[in-house]
């Protein structure tokens, strides 16, 4: 059993290693570029009706280590009540990355674009903008789309803190900067109305576009509602490649006090494959199925040992394992992890330790970033006497009267370092908490209780369609 101090030391030992440059995960094949997100702006995406901005530049001079300077905070946490829209902020970043990566491959000519505008703003365009810092150069990239086509698209860089236009697009009209290569200009004939120029240009290996495209290709999204199936998990582990990296995942699971000693990827035997083919043949299915693999986790306890498949592990262990597979490559390469409900099925202490991996420059030397949504108000406070989050890393969401989401930072309230942020949040000082009608809540419960005590004769008089819980 790990105590608080030994658990912290174990995690530090796992991640304080020399990081190889030849990590073999799939995005590296697409020219992934590490970089930091400085800001994100979005309008008309799901509940984000009006333009909202998530700002990641530091608001205070609070260094994580002596002499350390960062252009952007490594962690952002978004708090809010249920259905307030915090997950939609992450979804908007994810959608932007999806269109950048896949519009050239997936959007058929004349097929329009898939998007999710605010329910009452379906006729209005949706817009997405990022400010990035990559290899010391700032970039601004954005686009606006409707259901049919790309309305606008633009990319600027600031190599010497002066704006340099790479390209601008207004519908089917393109303009370019004086330093933009002619090879990019020639690509506009290949750009369909529903396809991004950035997507086409990156696929055509235009080097001037690779840094920004690579940032989008490197981002990772994790949600507890999207569990990886067995094949995805084993393929993902295989793409991480290195047995050394798999060993570090096993070390992380041990350090998290899950009871797991290690794990292995086991291939289906010839006999198991033949048996499965025979079953499929009887059912008229595919007669040439691929050989399957499965994950087995070894536990050692009481002088004996046993193995369990992932689906028989606890919900918390499953979430921890899938988070580990996402966190490790992001820290390796210095990219971004979007985690919806980071705290799902995890103890606050484990969530805090995962956050600390991004906060500490020793375990995060390449400037990886974690942006997550959570309900765990304890993360606003301290764990083992240390703030989990800095004041400029905390954001909130709440719904306005028209159903639109408002996104705002803790810094709007001018907080002091010594404030008890968890208590202030739970007492409504920052907003972003459920507005529960206590009388209506209790009345609903009392009505249900009363219905359960109605006599059988009275129930018979109600008829088949009069139950309040029909």
C-alpha positions as CSV (number, residue, x, y, z in Angstrom):
1,X,0.0,0.0,0.0
2,X,1.4,3.4,-1.0
3,X,1.2,6.3,1.5
4,X,0.9,9.9,0.2
5,X,4.6,10.5,0.3
6,X,5.6,7.2,-1.3
7,X,3.0,7.6,-4.0
8,X,4.2,11.0,-4.9
9,X,7.8,9.8,-5.0
10,X,6.8,6.8,-7.2
11,X,5.1,9.0,-9.7
12,X,8.1,11.4,-9.8
13,X,10.4,8.5,-10.5
14,X,8.3,7.1,-13.3
15,X,8.2,10.3,-15.3
16,X,11.6,11.8,-14.5
17,X,13.4,10.0,-17.4
18,X,15.2,11.0,-20.6
19,X,12.5,11.3,-23.2
20,X,13.2,9.6,-26.6
21,X,12.7,11.5,-29.8
22,X,11.5,8.5,-31.8
23,X,8.1,7.9,-30.1
24,X,6.3,5.7,-32.6
25,X,2.7,6.8,-32.2
26,X,0.6,7.5,-35.2
27,X,0.5,11.2,-35.2
28,X,4.2,11.5,-35.6
29,X,3.7,10.1,-39.1
30,X,1.7,13.2,-39.9
31,X,4.4,15.7,-38.9
32,X,3.3,16.4,-35.4
33,X,4.7,19.6,-33.9
34,X,4.8,20.3,-30.2
35,X,3.6,23.8,-29.2
36,X,1.5,25.6,-26.7
37,X,-2.0,26.9,-27.0
38,X,-2.2,30.6,-26.0
39,X,-5.9,31.1,-26.6
40,X,-9.0,29.6,-28.2
41,X,-12.1,31.5,-29.4
42,X,-15.3,29.9,-30.6
43,X,-18.8,31.1,-31.6
44,X,-22.0,29.2,-32.5
45,X,-20.9,25.7,-31.4
46,X,-23.4,23.7,-29.5
47,X,-24.3,25.8,-26.4
48,X,-21.5,28.3,-27.1
49,X,-23.8,30.8,-28.9
50,X,-21.9,34.0,-28.6
51,X,-18.1,34.2,-29.0
52,X,-16.3,32.8,-25.9
53,X,-12.6,32.9,-25.3
54,X,-10.4,30.5,-23.3
55,X,-7.2,32.4,-22.4
56,X,-4.1,30.4,-21.3
57,X,-1.5,33.1,-21.0
58,X,-0.4,33.5,-17.3
59,X,-2.2,36.2,-15.4
60,X,0.2,36.2,-12.4
61,X,3.9,35.9,-11.9
62,X,3.7,32.5,-10.2
63,X,6.6,30.2,-11.3
64,X,6.6,26.5,-10.8
65,X,10.4,26.4,-10.6
66,X,13.1,29.1,-10.1
67,X,14.0,30.9,-13.3
68,X,11.1,29.2,-15.2
69,X,9.1,31.2,-17.7
70,X,6.2,29.9,-19.6
71,X,4.2,31.6,-22.4
72,X,1.1,29.7,-21.4
73,X,-0.2,27.8,-18.3
74,X,0.3,24.0,-18.5
75,X,-3.2,23.3,-17.0
76,X,-6.7,24.7,-17.3
77,X,-9.6,23.4,-15.3
78,X,-13.2,24.2,-16.2
79,X,-15.8,23.9,-13.5
80,X,-19.6,24.3,-13.8
81,X,-22.9,22.7,-13.1
82,X,-24.4,19.9,-15.1
83,X,-25.4,21.0,-18.7
84,X,-23.6,24.4,-18.3
85,X,-21.5,23.8,-21.4
86,X,-18.0,23.0,-20.0
87,X,-17.8,19.8,-22.1
88,X,-18.8,21.9,-25.2
89,X,-15.7,24.0,-24.8
90,X,-13.5,20.9,-25.1
91,X,-15.7,19.6,-27.9
92,X,-15.2,22.8,-29.9
93,X,-11.4,22.4,-29.8
94,X,-11.8,18.8,-30.7
95,X,-14.1,19.7,-33.6
96,X,-11.7,22.3,-35.0
97,X,-8.9,19.7,-34.9
98,X,-11.2,17.2,-36.7
99,X,-11.9,19.6,-39.6
100,X,-8.3,20.5,-39.9
101,X,-7.2,16.9,-40.0
102,X,-9.9,15.2,-42.0
103,X,-11.8,17.7,-44.2
104,X,-9.5,16.9,-47.2
105,X,-10.0,13.2,-46.8
106,X,-13.6,12.9,-45.8
107,X,-15.6,15.8,-47.2
108,X,-17.1,14.8,-50.6
109,X,-17.3,17.6,-53.2
110,X,-20.6,19.4,-52.8
111,X,-21.3,17.4,-49.6
112,X,-21.2,20.3,-47.1
113,X,-19.7,20.1,-43.6
114,X,-20.9,18.5,-40.5
115,X,-21.1,20.9,-37.6
116,X,-23.2,21.5,-34.4
117,X,-24.4,25.1,-34.2
118,X,-26.5,26.5,-31.4
119,X,-30.0,25.3,-31.8
120,X,-31.5,28.7,-32.5
121,X,-28.5,29.8,-34.7
122,X,-28.6,27.1,-37.4
123,X,-28.4,29.7,-40.3
124,X,-25.4,31.5,-38.8
125,X,-21.8,30.4,-39.4
126,X,-19.6,28.8,-36.7
127,X,-16.1,30.2,-36.1
128,X,-13.0,28.8,-34.4
129,X,-9.7,30.5,-33.8
130,X,-6.5,29.5,-32.0
131,X,-3.3,31.4,-31.0
132,X,-0.3,29.1,-30.8
133,X,3.3,29.3,-29.9
134,X,5.4,26.7,-31.8
135,X,9.2,26.7,-31.7
136,X,9.3,30.3,-30.5
137,X,7.0,31.5,-33.3
138,X,3.4,32.7,-32.7
139,X,0.7,31.7,-35.1
140,X,-3.0,32.7,-35.4
141,X,-5.2,30.3,-37.4
142,X,-9.0,30.3,-37.7
143,X,-11.9,29.5,-40.0
144,X,-15.7,30.1,-40.2
145,X,-18.0,27.5,-41.7
146,X,-21.7,27.0,-42.3
147,X,-23.5,23.8,-43.4
148,X,-22.4,24.1,-47.0
149,X,-18.9,25.5,-47.1
150,X,-15.9,27.3,-45.6
151,X,-16.9,31.0,-45.4
152,X,-13.5,32.3,-44.2
153,X,-10.0,30.9,-43.3
154,X,-6.8,32.6,-42.4
155,X,-3.3,31.9,-41.1
156,X,-0.8,34.4,-39.8
157,X,2.6,34.0,-38.2
158,X,4.6,36.4,-36.1
159,X,8.3,35.4,-36.5
160,X,9.7,38.7,-35.2
161,X,6.6,39.8,-33.3
162,X,5.4,41.3,-36.6
163,X,2.4,40.0,-38.4
164,X,3.1,38.0,-41.5
165,X,0.2,36.9,-43.7
166,X,0.5,33.3,-44.9
167,X,-2.9,33.2,-46.5
168,X,-6.4,34.6,-46.3
169,X,-9.6,33.1,-47.8
170,X,-13.0,34.6,-48.3
171,X,-15.2,31.9,-49.9
172,X,-13.4,30.9,-53.1
173,X,-11.1,33.9,-53.1
174,X,-7.6,33.5,-51.8
175,X,-4.8,36.0,-51.1
176,X,-1.3,35.3,-49.9
177,X,1.6,37.0,-48.1
178,X,4.7,38.2,-50.0
179,X,6.7,35.3,-48.5
180,X,4.2,32.5,-49.1
181,X,5.6,29.9,-51.6
182,X,4.0,29.7,-55.0
183,X,3.5,26.0,-54.4
184,X,0.8,26.8,-51.9
185,X,-0.9,29.2,-54.3
186,X,-1.1,26.4,-56.9
187,X,-3.1,24.3,-54.4
188,X,-6.1,26.5,-54.4
189,X,-7.4,24.7,-57.5
190,X,-7.6,21.5,-55.4
191,X,-9.5,23.1,-52.5
192,X,-13.2,22.2,-52.6
193,X,-15.6,24.7,-51.0
194,X,-16.1,22.4,-48.0
195,X,-12.4,21.7,-47.5
196,X,-9.8,23.7,-45.5
197,X,-6.7,25.0,-47.4
198,X,-4.6,24.0,-44.3
199,X,-5.8,20.4,-44.6
200,X,-4.9,20.3,-48.3
201,X,-1.6,22.1,-47.9
202,X,-0.4,19.9,-45.1
203,X,-1.3,16.7,-47.1
204,X,0.7,18.2,-49.9
205,X,3.7,18.5,-47.6
206,X,3.9,22.3,-47.6
207,X,6.4,23.0,-44.9
208,X,5.2,26.4,-44.1
209,X,1.9,24.8,-43.0
210,X,3.2,21.8,-41.2
211,X,3.8,23.4,-37.7
212,X,0.2,24.5,-37.3
213,X,-1.3,21.3,-38.9
214,X,1.0,19.2,-36.7
215,X,-0.3,20.9,-33.5
216,X,-3.8,19.8,-34.4
217,X,-2.7,16.3,-35.3
218,X,-0.9,15.9,-31.9
219,X,-3.9,16.9,-29.7
220,X,-5.6,14.1,-27.7
221,X,-9.2,13.8,-26.4
222,X,-10.3,11.6,-23.5
223,X,-13.8,11.2,-22.2
224,X,-15.1,8.6,-19.8
225,X,-18.2,8.2,-22.0
226,X,-16.0,7.0,-24.8
227,X,-14.3,3.8,-23.6
228,X,-11.7,2.3,-25.8
229,X,-12.6,-1.2,-26.9
230,X,-10.1,-4.0,-26.7
231,X,-8.8,-3.6,-30.2
232,X,-8.3,0.1,-29.9
233,X,-6.4,-0.3,-26.6
234,X,-4.1,-2.9,-27.9
235,X,-3.4,-1.1,-31.1
236,X,-2.7,2.1,-29.1
237,X,-0.3,0.3,-26.9
238,X,1.3,-1.2,-29.9
239,X,1.7,2.2,-31.5
240,X,3.4,3.5,-28.4
241,X,5.8,0.8,-29.4
242,X,8.4,0.7,-26.9
243,X,8.3,-2.0,-24.2
244,X,10.0,0.6,-22.1
245,X,6.9,2.9,-22.5
246,X,4.6,0.0,-21.7
247,X,6.6,-0.7,-18.6
248,X,6.2,2.9,-17.5
249,X,2.4,2.5,-17.9
250,X,2.6,-0.5,-15.6
251,X,4.7,1.4,-13.1
252,X,2.1,4.2,-13.1
253,X,-0.7,1.7,-12.4
254,X,1.4,0.3,-9.5
255,X,2.0,3.7,-8.2
256,X,-1.7,4.5,-8.3
257,X,-2.3,1.7,-5.8
258,X,-4.6,-0.2,-8.2
259,X,-3.3,-3.6,-7.0
260,X,-2.0,-4.3,-10.5
261,X,1.6,-5.7,-10.7
262,X,1.9,-5.6,-14.5
263,X,-0.1,-6.3,-17.6
264,X,0.5,-8.1,-20.9
265,X,-1.0,-8.2,-24.4
266,X,-1.9,-11.8,-25.2
267,X,-2.6,-12.9,-28.8
268,X,-5.4,-15.3,-29.5
269,X,-4.1,-18.9,-30.0
270,X,-4.7,-20.9,-33.1
271,X,-7.2,-23.1,-31.3
272,X,-9.2,-20.0,-30.1
273,X,-9.1,-18.5,-33.6
274,X,-10.3,-21.8,-35.2
275,X,-13.1,-22.1,-32.6
276,X,-14.3,-18.5,-33.3
277,X,-14.2,-19.1,-37.1
278,X,-16.3,-22.2,-36.6
279,X,-18.9,-20.2,-34.6
280,X,-19.0,-17.5,-37.2
281,X,-19.4,-20.1,-39.9
282,X,-22.5,-21.5,-38.1
283,X,-23.9,-18.0,-37.9
284,X,-23.0,-17.1,-41.5
285,X,-20.5,-14.4,-40.6
286,X,-17.1,-13.4,-41.8
287,X,-15.0,-16.5,-42.3
288,X,-11.6,-14.7,-42.2
289,X,-11.6,-12.7,-39.0
290,X,-8.4,-11.1,-37.8
291,X,-6.6,-12.6,-34.9
292,X,-7.6,-10.9,-31.7
293,X,-5.6,-9.7,-28.8
294,X,-6.6,-9.1,-25.2
295,X,-5.2,-7.3,-22.2
296,X,-4.6,-9.3,-19.0
297,X,-3.6,-7.6,-15.7
298,X,-1.6,-9.5,-13.1
299,X,-2.4,-9.1,-9.4
300,X,-0.2,-10.4,-6.7
301,X,-1.6,-10.6,-3.2
302,X,-1.6,-13.0,-0.2
303,X,1.3,-15.0,-1.5
304,X,-0.5,-15.8,-4.8
305,X,-1.4,-14.2,-8.0
306,X,-4.2,-14.0,-10.6
307,X,-5.0,-12.3,-13.8
308,X,-8.1,-10.3,-14.9
309,X,-9.1,-8.8,-18.2
310,X,-9.6,-5.1,-18.3
311,X,-13.4,-5.2,-18.3
312,X,-13.4,-7.1,-15.0
313,X,-11.2,-4.4,-13.3
314,X,-12.9,-1.6,-11.3
315,X,-14.3,1.4,-13.2
316,X,-11.6,3.5,-11.6
317,X,-8.8,1.2,-12.7
318,X,-10.2,1.1,-16.2
319,X,-10.3,4.9,-16.3
320,X,-6.8,5.2,-14.8
321,X,-5.4,2.8,-17.4
322,X,-7.0,4.6,-20.3
323,X,-5.8,8.0,-19.0
324,X,-2.3,6.7,-18.6
325,X,-2.3,5.7,-22.3
326,X,-3.3,9.2,-23.2
327,X,-1.2,11.1,-20.7
328,X,2.2,9.5,-21.4
329,X,2.5,10.3,-25.2
330,X,1.3,13.9,-24.5
331,X,4.0,14.4,-22.0
332,X,6.5,12.7,-24.2
333,X,5.9,15.0,-27.1
334,X,4.6,18.2,-25.6
335,X,1.1,18.3,-27.0
336,X,-2.4,18.9,-25.6
337,X,-4.7,16.5,-23.8
338,X,-8.4,17.4,-23.6
339,X,-10.0,15.4,-20.8
340,X,-13.7,15.6,-20.2
341,X,-14.6,14.7,-16.6
342,X,-11.0,14.0,-15.6
343,X,-12.2,13.0,-12.2
344,X,-14.6,10.3,-13.3
345,X,-14.2,7.3,-11.1
346,X,-10.9,8.7,-9.7
347,X,-10.1,9.7,-6.2
348,X,-9.3,13.4,-5.8
349,X,-5.8,12.5,-4.8
350,X,-5.2,10.6,-8.1
351,X,-6.7,13.4,-10.1
352,X,-4.4,15.9,-8.3
353,X,-1.3,13.7,-9.1
354,X,-2.2,13.5,-12.8
355,X,-2.5,17.3,-12.8
356,X,0.8,17.7,-11.0
357,X,2.5,15.7,-13.8
358,X,1.7,18.6,-16.1
359,X,2.4,21.3,-13.6
360,X,6.0,20.1,-12.8
361,X,8.6,21.1,-15.4
362,X,10.6,18.0,-14.4
363,X,7.9,15.7,-15.5
364,X,6.7,18.0,-18.3
365,X,9.9,19.4,-19.8
366,X,8.3,19.9,-23.3
367,X,5.4,22.1,-22.3
368,X,2.5,19.7,-22.7
369,X,-0.9,21.1,-21.7
370,X,-3.9,19.6,-20.0
371,X,-7.3,21.2,-20.4
372,X,-10.1,19.4,-18.5
373,X,-13.7,19.7,-17.3
374,X,-14.6,18.5,-13.9
375,X,-17.2,18.5,-11.1
376,X,-14.6,17.8,-8.3
377,X,-14.6,21.0,-6.3
378,X,-11.9,19.6,-4.1
379,X,-9.5,20.3,-6.9
380,X,-10.0,24.0,-6.2
381,X,-8.3,23.5,-2.9
382,X,-5.2,21.9,-1.6
383,X,-3.9,18.3,-1.5
384,X,-1.1,17.6,1.0
385,X,-0.9,21.4,1.7
386,X,-0.3,22.4,-1.9
387,X,-2.6,24.2,-4.3
388,X,-3.7,21.8,-7.1
389,X,-4.4,24.6,-9.5
390,X,-3.1,28.2,-9.8
391,X,-5.6,31.1,-9.8
392,X,-5.1,31.7,-13.5
393,X,-5.8,28.0,-14.3
394,X,-9.4,28.0,-13.2
395,X,-12.4,28.8,-15.4
396,X,-16.2,28.4,-15.0
397,X,-19.2,27.9,-17.2
398,X,-22.8,28.8,-16.6
399,X,-25.9,29.1,-18.8
400,X,-27.5,32.5,-19.6
401,X,-31.2,33.0,-19.9
402,X,-31.2,32.2,-23.6
403,X,-29.5,28.8,-23.0
404,X,-26.1,30.0,-24.2
405,X,-22.9,29.2,-22.3
406,X,-20.9,31.9,-20.7
407,X,-17.2,31.0,-20.1
408,X,-15.3,33.2,-17.6
409,X,-12.1,32.9,-15.5
410,X,-11.6,33.0,-11.7
411,X,-9.3,36.0,-12.2
412,X,-12.5,38.1,-13.0
413,X,-13.1,37.9,-9.2
414,X,-9.6,39.2,-8.3
415,X,-8.9,36.3,-6.0
416,X,-6.2,36.3,-3.3
417,X,-3.7,33.4,-3.0
418,X,-4.9,32.7,0.5
419,X,-8.6,32.5,-0.4
420,X,-10.4,29.2,0.3
421,X,-11.5,28.8,-3.3
422,X,-13.4,25.5,-2.8
423,X,-15.6,27.0,-0.1
424,X,-16.2,30.2,-2.0
425,X,-17.2,28.2,-5.1
426,X,-19.6,26.0,-3.2
427,X,-21.3,29.0,-1.5
428,X,-21.9,30.5,-4.9
429,X,-19.3,33.4,-4.8
430,X,-18.1,32.6,-8.3
431,X,-21.4,31.5,-9.8
432,X,-21.3,28.3,-12.0
433,X,-23.2,26.2,-9.4
434,X,-26.7,24.6,-9.9
435,X,-29.6,26.9,-9.2
436,X,-31.8,24.2,-7.5
437,X,-35.4,25.0,-6.5
438,X,-35.4,23.4,-3.1
439,X,-39.2,23.5,-2.8
440,X,-39.8,22.0,-6.3
441,X,-37.1,19.4,-5.6
442,X,-38.7,18.2,-2.4
443,X,-42.2,18.4,-3.9
444,X,-41.2,16.1,-6.7
445,X,-39.8,13.6,-4.2
446,X,-42.9,13.9,-1.9
447,X,-45.2,13.2,-4.9
448,X,-43.3,10.0,-5.7
449,X,-43.4,8.9,-2.1
450,X,-47.2,9.6,-1.9
451,X,-47.8,7.6,-5.0
452,X,-46.1,4.6,-3.5
453,X,-48.6,4.6,-0.6
454,X,-51.8,4.8,-2.7
455,X,-54.1,1.9,-1.8
456,X,-54.5,-0.9,-4.4
457,X,-58.2,0.1,-4.9
458,X,-57.2,3.7,-5.6
459,X,-54.5,2.6,-8.0
460,X,-57.1,0.6,-9.9
461,X,-59.2,3.8,-10.3
462,X,-56.3,5.7,-11.8
463,X,-56.4,3.7,-15.1
464,X,-53.4,2.5,-17.0
465,X,-52.0,5.9,-18.2
466,X,-52.3,8.1,-15.1
467,X,-49.1,7.2,-13.2
468,X,-46.8,10.1,-12.6
469,X,-43.8,7.9,-13.6
470,X,-45.4,6.3,-16.6
